[in-house]
Amino acid sequence: MKFRRKSDADAVPETVGESDSPDADSGPVGPHDVDDLPEGVDRVDLGSLVIEPEAGRELRLQVDEQSGNVQAVVLAGADGALELRAFAAPRNGDLWSDVRPQIAADMARRGGTATEREGRFGPELLCELTVTRADGSTGSQPSRIIGVNGPRWLLRATFLGRPAVEPEAAEAWEDTLRKVAVRRGAHALPVGEPLPLILPENARRTDAPSE
């Protein structure tokens, strides 16, 4: 898996190439709480998110250039990308049900659309937003946003590119999401507060997982 520091100015490509999607595996359903992860698998520890490396997935860290804080983790591949963010949630509750209308309202304010549907992980949002490209032209950027409620955490996953619009491309990316683990931590945080992400020391190193 490749590591790359990614600033807010970096954008996920809107046009993606062709790629065959592997069949879904039959492993345990995730995403997981970090305390429930099986042993014996090498993973990248980013603080609140723990990622299992996969061939063909480049790990990018979206960093706020002013504060230096890591804001999101992006897994990018030939046919799209998956953005991951984790938030503090109540012990007993459904934060995702509260957040979905907020996301839809934000999309509408920005001139986009958000349609709710039932998916593999429960209720999700199919979004479309008009964006301005680097050359000044405009285009449509589809996204698919999934929320997973965990023990005192919410994992928000955004699919971009083909996985956002093509079921055959989404299957392998959904399996990637199933392998993600969240570390909530014991400290008190307001509901909805982003869980801290850590820039690892080897973020500039390129590692390839054994196959």
N, C-alpha and C positions, 0 to 999 in steps of 0.2 A: 504494500500500500504506500502510495506517495503522500508526503506531508507538504502542505503549502499554506503559508500565511496569506489570508485573503482579506483585503480591506473592503470597506463599505462600497467603494467605487467600483470594485470588480463585479461583473454581472455574469450570471449563468447564461450560456448561449441559448438564443431562442430557436435556432435552427440546429437540429441534431441529426446525426447520421443514422444509417440503417444498422440494426443489430438484432441477432436472434436472441430470444429470451429463453433461458433454461427452464425446465419444469420445476414447479414448486416442490420443496422437500416436505417431509412429514415430521419435522422436528417439533419440539415443544412450542406451544403458542406463546409469543411475546408481544410487545416488549416486556422486559423483566425489571423487577426491583433488584438492585445489585446484590442484596443478601441472598437471593434465590438462584444466582448463577451457578451452573455446574463448574467443577474444576477441570483443569487439563486443557484449557483453550487459551492461547495467547490473545490478549486484548490491549487496546490503547486506552489508558486511563486519562480522561480529560476532566476529572473532578466530578461534576454532576452527571456526566455522560460517559459511559464505558462502551467502546466500539470494538467489534470483532473485525479485523482486517479481512478484505476479500479481494481476490484478483480482479482487476478491471475497475476498481473503485479508488478514486483519488480523494484523500481526506484533506479538506480545506477548512481553515479556521477563519471565521469572519471577525475581524478585530477592529474595534473603534480606534482610529488613529490618534485621537486626542487623549483618551483615557488609557489606551493600551489594553483595555479589557476585551476578552473574547466574548462575543455576543451570540454566536451560533456556530454549529458544526455543519459543514456541507460535505456530503459524499457525492462525487461527480463521476459520471461514466460516459461512454460513447453515445448513449441514447437519452441522457437526461441527468437529473440530479435530485438529491433528497436533502432538504434543510431540516435540522433538528434543534429544538429549543426545549428546555425543561423549566417548569415553574412550580413554586410552592402552592400546595392545595390543602383544603381542610381534611381532617382525618376521616370524616364520614361525609361525603358529598359528591356532587357531580359537577366539578368546575367546568368541564367541557361544554355542558349544556348552557352554562352562563356565558361562556366565551364566544360560542358560535354566533349569536346575534350581534355581538360587538364587532366581530370580523366582517360579517355581512354588511353592517352599517358603514364600516370604514371603507369597504370596497365601493359601496354606493356613493360615498362622499368623494371618492377619487375617480368616479365616472365608470366604474366597473360593475360586474355582476357577481353574485354568489348564489348558487343553487344547492339546496340541501338534498342529500339522498342517503340511503342506507348502503354501507359498504362492508368490506371484510372485517373492519375494526369497529363497526357501529356507525352512527351518524357522522357524515363527513360533508365537506363543502367543495363544490366544483366552481372555481372562480375564473374570471376572465377580465383582464385589465389592459387598456391601451397604454403602451409605453413608447418613449422616444429613444430611438437608437442613437449610436455614437455619430452617425452621419446626418442626423437631424430628421430622418424619416420616422414614421410611426408604424407600429405593428401591434399585434395582439399577443399577449403573454398569458397562456392558460396555466392554471395551477390547481392542485388538488390538496386540500388541507384536512388532515386527520388528527384527532385528539384522542389520547389514551389516558384514562384516569388510573393512577396507581395509588399506593399507600402514602398519602400526604404529598403527592406530586402529580403534575399533569405534563405529559410529553406531547408537544405539538410538532407534527411532521408535515412538511410541505413538499409534494412532488412537483417537479418542473420538467418540461420537455415531453417526450413521448409517454412516460409513465403517468402523466397527468391526464392524458386523453385517450390512450390506447390500452385496453385491458390486457392484450397479449404482451405488451411491453411492461405493464405494471406489476405482473405477477412476481418476477424475480426481485423487483425493488421492494415489494411488500415483504418478501422473505428476508431481505436485508433489514427492514424495519423490525421484524420479529426478533432479531438478534441483539438489538440495542438494549442496554441496561441503564437505569437511572439511579443515581445516588442522592437521596434526599438530604441526609445529614440530620443530626439531632437538634441543631440550633433553631430557635424560633425565627420565623420569617412571616411577613404579611402575606395573605392569600394573593396569588398572582405575581409575587416577586420572582424575577428570574433566578434560577439556581446558578451559582457561580461555576464558570468554566475556567480551566487552567490550560495555559499554553505550555505544552511539554518541552523539555530541554532538547529533544530530538526532532522538533517540528521542522527543521530544515534538512533533515536527513531523508533519504529515499530508501525504503525497505520493501522488499517483495516477499509476500507470504509463500511458504512452501506449498506445493501442490501435490 
